[in-house]
Amino acid sequence: MLRKGNRFSDYNFRMLARRRVKERFREAREETSEDKLKFLFEDAQKNSEMLDRQTVVGELYRWTPVTFVDQKHS
């Protein structure tokens, strides 16, 4: 999941994804209930799919700085 988060081209989205993944794993680290672990695993799969979709959307609508070229008219 960290690899998927690192695929964002925008720094802010990349850091947000990494932070969220680390937070989720820390929350689940000490969980022992089988039902809760199953729920967390399914939630992680959904988040993984969401990261895939968001990286594709981010690439489609990548922000590029606008540059103006001064053209002299003859």
mmCIF file of the N, C-alpha and C atoms, coordinates in Angstrom:
data_MODEL
# 
_entry.id   MODEL 
# 
loop_
_atom_site.group_PDB 
_atom_site.id 
_atom_site.type_symbol 
_atom_site.label_atom_id 
_atom_site.label_alt_id 
_atom_site.label_comp_id 
_atom_site.label_asym_id 
_atom_site.label_entity_id 
_atom_site.label_seq_id 
_atom_site.pdbx_PDB_ins_code 
_atom_site.Cartn_x 
_atom_site.Cartn_y 
_atom_site.Cartn_z 
_atom_site.occupancy 
_atom_site.B_iso_or_equiv 
_atom_site.pdbx_formal_charge 
_atom_site.auth_seq_id 
_atom_site.auth_comp_id 
_atom_site.auth_asym_id 
_atom_site.auth_atom_id 
_atom_site.pdbx_PDB_model_num 
ATOM 1   N N  . MET A 1 1  ? 0.827   -1.182  0.000   1.00 0.00 ? 1  MET A N  1 
ATOM 2   C CA . MET A 1 1  ? 0.000   0.000   0.000   1.00 0.00 ? 1  MET A CA 1 
ATOM 3   C C  . MET A 1 1  ? 0.874   1.249   0.000   1.00 0.00 ? 1  MET A C  1 
ATOM 4   N N  . LEU A 1 2  ? 2.027   1.172   0.655   1.00 0.00 ? 2  LEU A N  1 
ATOM 5   C CA . LEU A 1 2  ? 2.921   2.322   0.613   1.00 0.00 ? 2  LEU A CA 1 
ATOM 6   C C  . LEU A 1 2  ? 3.417   2.577   -0.803  1.00 0.00 ? 2  LEU A C  1 
ATOM 7   N N  . ARG A 1 3  ? 3.665   1.512   -1.550  1.00 0.00 ? 3  ARG A N  1 
ATOM 8   C CA . ARG A 1 3  ? 4.095   1.674   -2.938  1.00 0.00 ? 3  ARG A CA 1 
ATOM 9   C C  . ARG A 1 3  ? 3.013   2.349   -3.767  1.00 0.00 ? 3  ARG A C  1 
ATOM 10  N N  . LYS A 1 4  ? 1.786   1.974   -3.522  1.00 0.00 ? 4  LYS A N  1 
ATOM 11  C CA . LYS A 1 4  ? 0.685   2.595   -4.261  1.00 0.00 ? 4  LYS A CA 1 
ATOM 12  C C  . LYS A 1 4  ? 0.570   4.070   -3.891  1.00 0.00 ? 4  LYS A C  1 
ATOM 13  N N  . GLY A 1 5  ? 0.773   4.388   -2.642  1.00 0.00 ? 5  GLY A N  1 
ATOM 14  C CA . GLY A 1 5  ? 0.734   5.783   -2.216  1.00 0.00 ? 5  GLY A CA 1 
ATOM 15  C C  . GLY A 1 5  ? 1.865   6.605   -2.804  1.00 0.00 ? 5  GLY A C  1 
ATOM 16  N N  . ASN A 1 6  ? 2.990   5.972   -3.038  1.00 0.00 ? 6  ASN A N  1 
ATOM 17  C CA . ASN A 1 6  ? 4.141   6.679   -3.606  1.00 0.00 ? 6  ASN A CA 1 
ATOM 18  C C  . ASN A 1 6  ? 3.989   6.959   -5.091  1.00 0.00 ? 6  ASN A C  1 
ATOM 19  N N  . ARG A 1 7  ? 2.980   6.401   -5.724  1.00 0.00 ? 7  ARG A N  1 
ATOM 20  C CA . ARG A 1 7  ? 2.786   6.627   -7.159  1.00 0.00 ? 7  ARG A CA 1 
ATOM 21  C C  . ARG A 1 7  ? 2.139   7.973   -7.480  1.00 0.00 ? 7  ARG A C  1 
ATOM 22  N N  . PHE A 1 8  ? 1.627   8.670   -6.464  1.00 0.00 ? 8  PHE A N  1 
ATOM 23  C CA . PHE A 1 8  ? 1.054   9.992   -6.708  1.00 0.00 ? 8  PHE A CA 1 
ATOM 24  C C  . PHE A 1 8  ? 2.155   10.937  -7.167  1.00 0.00 ? 8  PHE A C  1 
ATOM 25  N N  . SER A 1 9  ? 1.867   11.729  -8.185  1.00 0.00 ? 9  SER A N  1 
ATOM 26  C CA . SER A 1 9  ? 2.863   12.679  -8.661  1.00 0.00 ? 9  SER A CA 1 
ATOM 27  C C  . SER A 1 9  ? 2.900   13.926  -7.780  1.00 0.00 ? 9  SER A C  1 
ATOM 28  N N  . ASP A 1 10 ? 1.786   14.270  -7.162  1.00 0.00 ? 10 ASP A N  1 
ATOM 29  C CA . ASP A 1 10 ? 1.722   15.437  -6.298  1.00 0.00 ? 10 ASP A CA 1 
ATOM 30  C C  . ASP A 1 10 ? 2.245   15.090  -4.901  1.00 0.00 ? 10 ASP A C  1 
ATOM 31  N N  . TYR A 1 11 ? 3.146   15.908  -4.400  1.00 0.00 ? 11 TYR A N  1 
ATOM 32  C CA . TYR A 1 11 ? 3.778   15.664  -3.112  1.00 0.00 ? 11 TYR A CA 1 
ATOM 33  C C  . TYR A 1 11 ? 2.752   15.576  -1.983  1.00 0.00 ? 11 TYR A C  1 
ATOM 34  N N  . ASN A 1 12 ? 1.799   16.496  -1.956  1.00 0.00 ? 12 ASN A N  1 
ATOM 35  C CA . ASN A 1 12 ? 0.820   16.527  -0.862  1.00 0.00 ? 12 ASN A CA 1 
ATOM 36  C C  . ASN A 1 12 ? -0.037  15.263  -0.830  1.00 0.00 ? 12 ASN A C  1 
ATOM 37  N N  . PHE A 1 13 ? -0.503  14.806  -1.980  1.00 0.00 ? 13 PHE A N  1 
ATOM 38  C CA . PHE A 1 13 ? -1.295  13.573  -2.025  1.00 0.00 ? 13 PHE A CA 1 
ATOM 39  C C  . PHE A 1 13 ? -0.442  12.365  -1.640  1.00 0.00 ? 13 PHE A C  1 
ATOM 40  N N  . ARG A 1 14 ? 0.814   12.371  -2.091  1.00 0.00 ? 14 ARG A N  1 
ATOM 41  C CA . ARG A 1 14 ? 1.712   11.261  -1.779  1.00 0.00 ? 14 ARG A CA 1 
ATOM 42  C C  . ARG A 1 14 ? 1.938   11.149  -0.276  1.00 0.00 ? 14 ARG A C  1 
ATOM 43  N N  . MET A 1 15 ? 2.195   12.274  0.388   1.00 0.00 ? 15 MET A N  1 
ATOM 44  C CA . MET A 1 15 ? 2.438   12.259  1.826   1.00 0.00 ? 15 MET A CA 1 
ATOM 45  C C  . MET A 1 15 ? 1.157   11.905  2.601   1.00 0.00 ? 15 MET A C  1 
ATOM 46  N N  . LEU A 1 16 ? 0.011   12.390  2.127   1.00 0.00 ? 16 LEU A N  1 
ATOM 47  C CA . LEU A 1 16 ? -1.257  12.049  2.770   1.00 0.00 ? 16 LEU A CA 1 
ATOM 48  C C  . LEU A 1 16 ? -1.514  10.548  2.693   1.00 0.00 ? 16 LEU A C  1 
ATOM 49  N N  . ALA A 1 17 ? -1.297  9.968   1.531   1.00 0.00 ? 17 ALA A N  1 
ATOM 50  C CA . ALA A 1 17 ? -1.523  8.528   1.364   1.00 0.00 ? 17 ALA A CA 1 
ATOM 51  C C  . ALA A 1 17 ? -0.583  7.733   2.261   1.00 0.00 ? 17 ALA A C  1 
ATOM 52  N N  . ARG A 1 18 ? 0.676   8.111   2.306   1.00 0.00 ? 18 ARG A N  1 
ATOM 53  C CA . ARG A 1 18 ? 1.639   7.397   3.161   1.00 0.00 ? 18 ARG A CA 1 
ATOM 54  C C  . ARG A 1 18 ? 1.250   7.500   4.625   1.00 0.00 ? 18 ARG A C  1 
ATOM 55  N N  . ARG A 1 19 ? 0.859   8.703   5.051   1.00 0.00 ? 19 ARG A N  1 
ATOM 56  C CA . ARG A 1 19 ? 0.483   8.905   6.449   1.00 0.00 ? 19 ARG A CA 1 
ATOM 57  C C  . ARG A 1 19 ? -0.742  8.080   6.815   1.00 0.00 ? 19 ARG A C  1 
ATOM 58  N N  . ARG A 1 20 ? -1.754  8.067   5.934   1.00 0.00 ? 20 ARG A N  1 
ATOM 59  C CA . ARG A 1 20 ? -2.974  7.306   6.213   1.00 0.00 ? 20 ARG A CA 1 
ATOM 60  C C  . ARG A 1 20 ? -2.703  5.806   6.289   1.00 0.00 ? 20 ARG A C  1 
ATOM 61  N N  . VAL A 1 21 ? -1.860  5.304   5.394   1.00 0.00 ? 21 VAL A N  1 
ATOM 62  C CA . VAL A 1 21 ? -1.527  3.875   5.405   1.00 0.00 ? 21 VAL A CA 1 
ATOM 63  C C  . VAL A 1 21 ? -0.817  3.515   6.705   1.00 0.00 ? 21 VAL A C  1 
ATOM 64  N N  . LYS A 1 22 ? 0.138   4.323   7.104   1.00 0.00 ? 22 LYS A N  1 
ATOM 65  C CA . LYS A 1 22 ? 0.867   4.045   8.351   1.00 0.00 ? 22 LYS A CA 1 
ATOM 66  C C  . LYS A 1 22 ? -0.059  4.102   9.556   1.00 0.00 ? 22 LYS A C  1 
ATOM 67  N N  . GLU A 1 23 ? -0.976  5.070   9.577   1.00 0.00 ? 23 GLU A N  1 
ATOM 68  C CA . GLU A 1 23 ? -1.929  5.171   10.689  1.00 0.00 ? 23 GLU A CA 1 
ATOM 69  C C  . GLU A 1 23 ? -2.809  3.929   10.776  1.00 0.00 ? 23 GLU A C  1 
ATOM 70  N N  . ARG A 1 24 ? -3.292  3.468   9.627   1.00 0.00 ? 24 ARG A N  1 
ATOM 71  C CA . ARG A 1 24 ? -4.166  2.287   9.619   1.00 0.00 ? 24 ARG A CA 1 
ATOM 72  C C  . ARG A 1 24 ? -3.435  1.045   10.114  1.00 0.00 ? 24 ARG A C  1 
ATOM 73  N N  . PHE A 1 25 ? -2.185  0.885   9.708   1.00 0.00 ? 25 PHE A N  1 
ATOM 74  C CA . PHE A 1 25 ? -1.434  -0.284  10.156  1.00 0.00 ? 25 PHE A CA 1 
ATOM 75  C C  . PHE A 1 25 ? -1.127  -0.201  11.648  1.00 0.00 ? 25 PHE A C  1 
ATOM 76  N N  . ARG A 1 26 ? -0.860  0.994   12.149  1.00 0.00 ? 26 ARG A N  1 
ATOM 77  C CA . ARG A 1 26 ? -0.624  1.137   13.588  1.00 0.00 ? 26 ARG A CA 1 
ATOM 78  C C  . ARG A 1 26 ? -1.876  0.796   14.387  1.00 0.00 ? 26 ARG A C  1 
ATOM 79  N N  . GLU A 1 27 ? -3.043  1.208   13.875  1.00 0.00 ? 27 GLU A N  1 
ATOM 80  C CA . GLU A 1 27 ? -4.299  0.901   14.560  1.00 0.00 ? 27 GLU A CA 1 
ATOM 81  C C  . GLU A 1 27 ? -4.545  -0.601  14.594  1.00 0.00 ? 27 GLU A C  1 
ATOM 82  N N  . ALA A 1 28 ? -4.197  -1.296  13.532  1.00 0.00 ? 28 ALA A N  1 
ATOM 83  C CA . ALA A 1 28 ? -4.498  -2.724  13.424  1.00 0.00 ? 28 ALA A CA 1 
ATOM 84  C C  . ALA A 1 28 ? -3.417  -3.602  14.045  1.00 0.00 ? 28 ALA A C  1 
ATOM 85  N N  . ARG A 1 29 ? -2.295  -3.023  14.403  1.00 0.00 ? 29 ARG A N  1 
ATOM 86  C CA . ARG A 1 29 ? -1.165  -3.815  14.901  1.00 0.00 ? 29 ARG A CA 1 
ATOM 87  C C  . ARG A 1 29 ? -1.515  -4.658  16.124  1.00 0.00 ? 29 ARG A C  1 
ATOM 88  N N  . GLU A 1 30 ? -2.263  -4.097  17.047  1.00 0.00 ? 30 GLU A N  1 
ATOM 89  C CA . GLU A 1 30 ? -2.536  -4.790  18.303  1.00 0.00 ? 30 GLU A CA 1 
ATOM 90  C C  . GLU A 1 30 ? -3.906  -5.451  18.333  1.00 0.00 ? 30 GLU A C  1 
ATOM 91  N N  . GLU A 1 31 ? -4.566  -5.493  17.213  1.00 0.00 ? 31 GLU A N  1 
ATOM 92  C CA . GLU A 1 31 ? -5.904  -6.093  17.149  1.00 0.00 ? 31 GLU A CA 1 
ATOM 93  C C  . GLU A 1 31 ? -5.791  -7.615  17.157  1.00 0.00 ? 31 GLU A C  1 
ATOM 94  N N  . THR A 1 32 ? -6.620  -8.265  17.960  1.00 0.00 ? 32 THR A N  1 
ATOM 95  C CA . THR A 1 32 ? -6.580  -9.727  18.057  1.00 0.00 ? 32 THR A CA 1 
ATOM 96  C C  . THR A 1 32 ? -7.899  -10.381 17.651  1.00 0.00 ? 32 THR A C  1 
ATOM 97  N N  . SER A 1 33 ? -8.969  -9.632  17.635  1.00 0.00 ? 33 SER A N  1 
ATOM 98  C CA . SER A 1 33 ? -10.277 -10.171 17.280  1.00 0.00 ? 33 SER A CA 1 
ATOM 99  C C  . SER A 1 33 ? -10.298 -10.563 15.805  1.00 0.00 ? 33 SER A C  1 
ATOM 100 N N  . GLU A 1 34 ? -10.673 -11.809 15.544  1.00 0.00 ? 34 GLU A N  1 
ATOM 101 C CA . GLU A 1 34 ? -10.691 -12.304 14.169  1.00 0.00 ? 34 GLU A CA 1 
ATOM 102 C C  . GLU A 1 34 ? -11.695 -11.546 13.295  1.00 0.00 ? 34 GLU A C  1 
ATOM 103 N N  . ASP A 1 35 ? -12.857 -11.226 13.852  1.00 0.00 ? 35 ASP A N  1 
ATOM 104 C CA . ASP A 1 35 ? -13.859 -10.477 13.091  1.00 0.00 ? 35 ASP A CA 1 
ATOM 105 C C  . ASP A 1 35 ? -13.359 -9.082  12.744  1.00 0.00 ? 35 ASP A C  1 
ATOM 106 N N  . LYS A 1 36 ? -12.738 -8.437  13.717  1.00 0.00 ? 36 LYS A N  1 
ATOM 107 C CA . LYS A 1 36 ? -12.216 -7.087  13.492  1.00 0.00 ? 36 LYS A CA 1 
ATOM 108 C C  . LYS A 1 36 ? -11.070 -7.131  12.469  1.00 0.00 ? 36 LYS A C  1 
ATOM 109 N N  . LEU A 1 37 ? -10.209 -8.128  12.530  1.00 0.00 ? 37 LEU A N  1 
ATOM 110 C CA . LEU A 1 37 ? -9.116  -8.257  11.564  1.00 0.00 ? 37 LEU A CA 1 
ATOM 111 C C  . LEU A 1 37 ? -9.644  -8.494  10.156  1.00 0.00 ? 37 LEU A C  1 
ATOM 112 N N  . LYS A 1 38 ? -10.706 -9.291  10.059  1.00 0.00 ? 38 LYS A N  1 
ATOM 113 C CA . LYS A 1 38 ? -11.314 -9.533  8.753   1.00 0.00 ? 38 LYS A CA 1 
ATOM 114 C C  . LYS A 1 38 ? -11.878 -8.238  8.188   1.00 0.00 ? 38 LYS A C  1 
ATOM 115 N N  . PHE A 1 39 ? -12.549 -7.463  9.039   1.00 0.00 ? 39 PHE A N  1 
ATOM 116 C CA . PHE A 1 39 ? -13.086 -6.175  8.615   1.00 0.00 ? 39 PHE A CA 1 
ATOM 117 C C  . PHE A 1 39 ? -11.968 -5.235  8.175   1.00 0.00 ? 39 PHE A C  1 
ATOM 118 N N  . LEU A 1 40 ? -10.887 -5.181  8.947   1.00 0.00 ? 40 LEU A N  1 
ATOM 119 C CA . LEU A 1 40 ? -9.767  -4.300  8.610   1.00 0.00 ? 40 LEU A CA 1 
ATOM 120 C C  . LEU A 1 40 ? -9.102  -4.718  7.303   1.00 0.00 ? 40 LEU A C  1 
ATOM 121 N N  . PHE A 1 41 ? -9.017  -6.024  7.062   1.00 0.00 ? 41 PHE A N  1 
ATOM 122 C CA . PHE A 1 41 ? -8.432  -6.513  5.820   1.00 0.00 ? 41 PHE A CA 1 
ATOM 123 C C  . PHE A 1 41 ? -9.290  -6.111  4.619   1.00 0.00 ? 41 PHE A C  1 
ATOM 124 N N  . GLU A 1 42 ? -10.607 -6.264  4.740   1.00 0.00 ? 42 GLU A N  1 
ATOM 125 C CA . GLU A 1 42 ? -11.511 -5.862  3.658   1.00 0.00 ? 42 GLU A CA 1 
ATOM 126 C C  . GLU A 1 42 ? -11.452 -4.363  3.420   1.00 0.00 ? 42 GLU A C  1 
ATOM 127 N N  . ASP A 1 43 ? -11.350 -3.608  4.509   1.00 0.00 ? 43 ASP A N  1 
ATOM 128 C CA . ASP A 1 43 ? -11.225 -2.158  4.389   1.00 0.00 ? 43 ASP A CA 1 
ATOM 129 C C  . ASP A 1 43 ? -9.911  -1.780  3.695   1.00 0.00 ? 43 ASP A C  1 
ATOM 130 N N  . ALA A 1 44 ? -8.843  -2.491  3.997   1.00 0.00 ? 44 ALA A N  1 
ATOM 131 C CA . ALA A 1 44 ? -7.547  -2.244  3.359   1.00 0.00 ? 44 ALA A CA 1 
ATOM 132 C C  . ALA A 1 44 ? -7.615  -2.548  1.863   1.00 0.00 ? 44 ALA A C  1 
ATOM 133 N N  . GLN A 1 45 ? -8.347  -3.591  1.491   1.00 0.00 ? 45 GLN A N  1 
ATOM 134 C CA . GLN A 1 45 ? -8.503  -3.898  0.070   1.00 0.00 ? 45 GLN A CA 1 
ATOM 135 C C  . GLN A 1 45 ? -9.259  -2.781  -0.649  1.00 0.00 ? 45 GLN A C  1 
ATOM 136 N N  . LYS A 1 46 ? -10.302 -2.269  -0.013  1.00 0.00 ? 46 LYS A N  1 
ATOM 137 C CA . LYS A 1 46 ? -11.057 -1.159  -0.607  1.00 0.00 ? 46 LYS A CA 1 
ATOM 138 C C  . LYS A 1 46 ? -10.177 0.079   -0.744  1.00 0.00 ? 46 LYS A C  1 
ATOM 139 N N  . ASN A 1 47 ? -9.377  0.353   0.277   1.00 0.00 ? 47 ASN A N  1 
ATOM 140 C CA . ASN A 1 47 ? -8.480  1.507   0.217   1.00 0.00 ? 47 ASN A CA 1 
ATOM 141 C C  . ASN A 1 47 ? -7.418  1.328   -0.857  1.00 0.00 ? 47 ASN A C  1 
ATOM 142 N N  . SER A 1 48 ? -6.967  0.105   -1.046  1.00 0.00 ? 48 SER A N  1 
ATOM 143 C CA . SER A 1 48 ? -5.987  -0.178  -2.093  1.00 0.00 ? 48 SER A CA 1 
ATOM 144 C C  . SER A 1 48 ? -6.567  0.105   -3.470  1.00 0.00 ? 48 SER A C  1 
ATOM 145 N N  . GLU A 1 49 ? -7.801  -0.321  -3.680  1.00 0.00 ? 49 GLU A N  1 
ATOM 146 C CA . GLU A 1 49 ? -8.475  -0.052  -4.954  1.00 0.00 ? 49 GLU A CA 1 
ATOM 147 C C  . GLU A 1 49 ? -8.691  1.445   -5.149  1.00 0.00 ? 49 GLU A C  1 
ATOM 148 N N  . MET A 1 50 ? -9.024  2.138   -4.062  1.00 0.00 ? 50 MET A N  1 
ATOM 149 C CA . MET A 1 50 ? -9.214  3.581   -4.137  1.00 0.00 ? 50 MET A CA 1 
ATOM 150 C C  . MET A 1 50 ? -7.905  4.282   -4.505  1.00 0.00 ? 50 MET A C  1 
ATOM 151 N N  . LEU A 1 51 ? -6.793  3.843   -3.938  1.00 0.00 ? 51 LEU A N  1 
ATOM 152 C CA . LEU A 1 51 ? -5.497  4.434   -4.279  1.00 0.00 ? 51 LEU A CA 1 
ATOM 153 C C  . LEU A 1 51 ? -5.182  4.234   -5.757  1.00 0.00 ? 51 LEU A C  1 
ATOM 154 N N  . ASP A 1 52 ? -5.509  3.055   -6.276  1.00 0.00 ? 52 ASP A N  1 
ATOM 155 C CA . ASP A 1 52 ? -5.299  2.805   -7.709  1.00 0.00 ? 52 ASP A CA 1 
ATOM 156 C C  . ASP A 1 52 ? -6.104  3.782   -8.554  1.00 0.00 ? 52 ASP A C  1 
ATOM 157 N N  . ARG A 1 53 ? -7.378  3.946   -8.203  1.00 0.00 ? 53 ARG A N  1 
ATOM 158 C CA . ARG A 1 53 ? -8.233  4.859   -8.970  1.00 0.00 ? 53 ARG A CA 1 
ATOM 159 C C  . ARG A 1 53 ? -7.747  6.303   -8.871  1.00 0.00 ? 53 ARG A C  1 
ATOM 160 N N  . GLN A 1 54 ? -7.373  6.713   -7.682  1.00 0.00 ? 54 GLN A N  1 
ATOM 161 C CA . GLN A 1 54 ? -6.952  8.095   -7.490  1.00 0.00 ? 54 GLN A CA 1 
ATOM 162 C C  . GLN A 1 54 ? -5.646  8.408   -8.215  1.00 0.00 ? 54 GLN A C  1 
ATOM 163 N N  . THR A 1 55 ? -4.735  7.453   -8.285  1.00 0.00 ? 55 THR A N  1 
ATOM 164 C CA . THR A 1 55 ? -3.496  7.718   -9.018  1.00 0.00 ? 55 THR A CA 1 
ATOM 165 C C  . THR A 1 55 ? -3.779  7.863   -10.508 1.00 0.00 ? 55 THR A C  1 
ATOM 166 N N  . VAL A 1 56 ? -4.711  7.069   -11.034 1.00 0.00 ? 56 VAL A N  1 
ATOM 167 C CA . VAL A 1 56 ? -5.073  7.190   -12.447 1.00 0.00 ? 56 VAL A CA 1 
ATOM 168 C C  . VAL A 1 56 ? -5.719  8.549   -12.704 1.00 0.00 ? 56 VAL A C  1 
ATOM 169 N N  . VAL A 1 57 ? -6.652  8.946   -11.840 1.00 0.00 ? 57 VAL A N  1 
ATOM 170 C CA . VAL A 1 57 ? -7.313  10.240  -12.005 1.00 0.00 ? 57 VAL A CA 1 
ATOM 171 C C  . VAL A 1 57 ? -6.291  11.370  -11.875 1.00 0.00 ? 57 VAL A C  1 
ATOM 172 N N  . GLY A 1 58 ? -5.366  11.245  -10.944 1.00 0.00 ? 58 GLY A N  1 
ATOM 173 C CA . GLY A 1 58 ? -4.337  12.258  -10.773 1.00 0.00 ? 58 GLY A CA 1 
ATOM 174 C C  . GLY A 1 58 ? -3.457  12.404  -12.000 1.00 0.00 ? 58 GLY A C  1 
ATOM 175 N N  . GLU A 1 59 ? -3.183  11.298  -12.661 1.00 0.00 ? 59 GLU A N  1 
ATOM 176 C CA . GLU A 1 59 ? -2.384  11.358  -13.883 1.00 0.00 ? 59 GLU A CA 1 
ATOM 177 C C  . GLU A 1 59 ? -3.183  11.957  -15.042 1.00 0.00 ? 59 GLU A C  1 
ATOM 178 N N  . LEU A 1 60 ? -4.475  11.695  -15.082 1.00 0.00 ? 60 LEU A N  1 
ATOM 179 C CA . LEU A 1 60 ? -5.302  12.249  -16.152 1.00 0.00 ? 60 LEU A CA 1 
ATOM 180 C C  . LEU A 1 60 ? -5.414  13.767  -16.050 1.00 0.00 ? 60 LEU A C  1 
ATOM 181 N N  . TYR A 1 61 ? -5.509  14.271  -14.823 1.00 0.00 ? 61 TYR A N  1 
ATOM 182 C CA . TYR A 1 61 ? -5.709  15.703  -14.612 1.00 0.00 ? 61 TYR A CA 1 
ATOM 183 C C  . TYR A 1 61 ? -4.511  16.320  -13.915 1.00 0.00 ? 61 TYR A C  1 
ATOM 184 N N  . ARG A 1 62 ? -3.328  15.973  -14.377 1.00 0.00 ? 62 ARG A N  1 
ATOM 185 C CA . ARG A 1 62 ? -2.100  16.486  -13.778 1.00 0.00 ? 62 ARG A CA 1 
ATOM 186 C C  . ARG A 1 62 ? -2.021  17.992  -13.982 1.00 0.00 ? 62 ARG A C  1 
ATOM 187 N N  . TRP A 1 63 ? -1.630  18.674  -12.939 1.00 0.00 ? 63 TRP A N  1 
ATOM 188 C CA . TRP A 1 63 ? -1.502  20.117  -12.998 1.00 0.00 ? 63 TRP A CA 1 
ATOM 189 C C  . TRP A 1 63 ? -0.159  20.465  -13.607 1.00 0.00 ? 63 TRP A C  1 
ATOM 190 N N  . THR A 1 64 ? -0.178  21.355  -14.564 1.00 0.00 ? 64 THR A N  1 
ATOM 191 C CA . THR A 1 64 ? 1.065   21.860  -15.146 1.00 0.00 ? 64 THR A CA 1 
ATOM 192 C C  . THR A 1 64 ? 1.032   23.375  -15.068 1.00 0.00 ? 64 THR A C  1 
ATOM 193 N N  . PRO A 1 65 ? 2.150   23.978  -14.742 1.00 0.00 ? 65 PRO A N  1 
ATOM 194 C CA . PRO A 1 65 ? 2.158   25.436  -14.647 1.00 0.00 ? 65 PRO A CA 1 
ATOM 195 C C  . PRO A 1 65 ? 1.924   26.068  -16.018 1.00 0.00 ? 65 PRO A C  1 
ATOM 196 N N  . VAL A 1 66 ? 1.212   27.150  -16.009 1.00 0.00 ? 66 VAL A N  1 
ATOM 197 C CA . VAL A 1 66 ? 0.904   27.855  -17.249 1.00 0.00 ? 66 VAL A CA 1 
ATOM 198 C C  . VAL A 1 66 ? 2.022   28.845  -17.521 1.00 0.00 ? 66 VAL A C  1 
ATOM 199 N N  . THR A 1 67 ? 2.564   28.778  -18.705 1.00 0.00 ? 67 THR A N  1 
ATOM 200 C CA . THR A 1 67 ? 3.593   29.737  -19.083 1.00 0.00 ? 67 THR A CA 1 
ATOM 201 C C  . THR A 1 67 ? 3.090   30.552  -20.260 1.00 0.00 ? 67 THR A C  1 
ATOM 202 N N  . PHE A 1 68 ? 3.333   31.818  -20.188 1.00 0.00 ? 68 PHE A N  1 
ATOM 203 C CA . PHE A 1 68 ? 2.916   32.714  -21.250 1.00 0.00 ? 68 PHE A CA 1 
ATOM 204 C C  . PHE A 1 68 ? 4.132   33.103  -22.067 1.00 0.00 ? 68 PHE A C  1 
ATOM 205 N N  . VAL A 1 69 ? 3.997   33.010  -23.331 1.00 0.00 ? 69 VAL A N  1 
ATOM 206 C CA . VAL A 1 69 ? 5.071   33.373  -24.237 1.00 0.00 ? 69 VAL A CA 1 
ATOM 207 C C  . VAL A 1 69 ? 4.724   34.716  -24.856 1.00 0.00 ? 69 VAL A C  1 
ATOM 208 N N  . ASP A 1 70 ? 5.645   35.620  -24.742 1.00 0.00 ? 70 ASP A N  1 
ATOM 209 C CA . ASP A 1 70 ? 5.435   36.953  -25.295 1.00 0.00 ? 70 ASP A CA 1 
ATOM 210 C C  . ASP A 1 70 ? 5.734   36.906  -26.785 1.00 0.00 ? 70 ASP A C  1 
ATOM 211 N N  . GLN A 1 71 ? 4.703   36.971  -27.576 1.00 0.00 ? 71 GLN A N  1 
ATOM 212 C CA . GLN A 1 71 ? 4.878   36.932  -29.035 1.00 0.00 ? 71 GLN A CA 1 
ATOM 213 C C  . GLN A 1 71 ? 4.598   38.312  -29.602 1.00 0.00 ? 71 GLN A C  1 
ATOM 214 N N  . LYS A 1 72 ? 5.548   38.799  -30.365 1.00 0.00 ? 72 LYS A N  1 
ATOM 215 C CA . LYS A 1 72 ? 5.381   40.104  -31.006 1.00 0.00 ? 72 LYS A CA 1 
ATOM 216 C C  . LYS A 1 72 ? 4.706   39.913  -32.346 1.00 0.00 ? 72 LYS A C  1 
ATOM 217 N N  . HIS A 1 73 ? 3.709   40.705  -32.569 1.00 0.00 ? 73 HIS A N  1 
ATOM 218 C CA . HIS A 1 73 ? 2.989   40.629  -33.844 1.00 0.00 ? 73 HIS A CA 1 
ATOM 219 C C  . HIS A 1 73 ? 3.673   41.545  -34.847 1.00 0.00 ? 73 HIS A C  1 
ATOM 220 N N  . SER A 1 74 ? 3.956   41.047  -36.022 1.00 0.00 ? 74 SER A N  1 
ATOM 221 C CA . SER A 1 74 ? 4.631   41.837  -37.048 1.00 0.00 ? 74 SER A CA 1 
ATOM 222 C C  . SER A 1 74 ? 3.640   42.605  -37.870 1.00 0.00 ? 74 SER A C  1 
# 
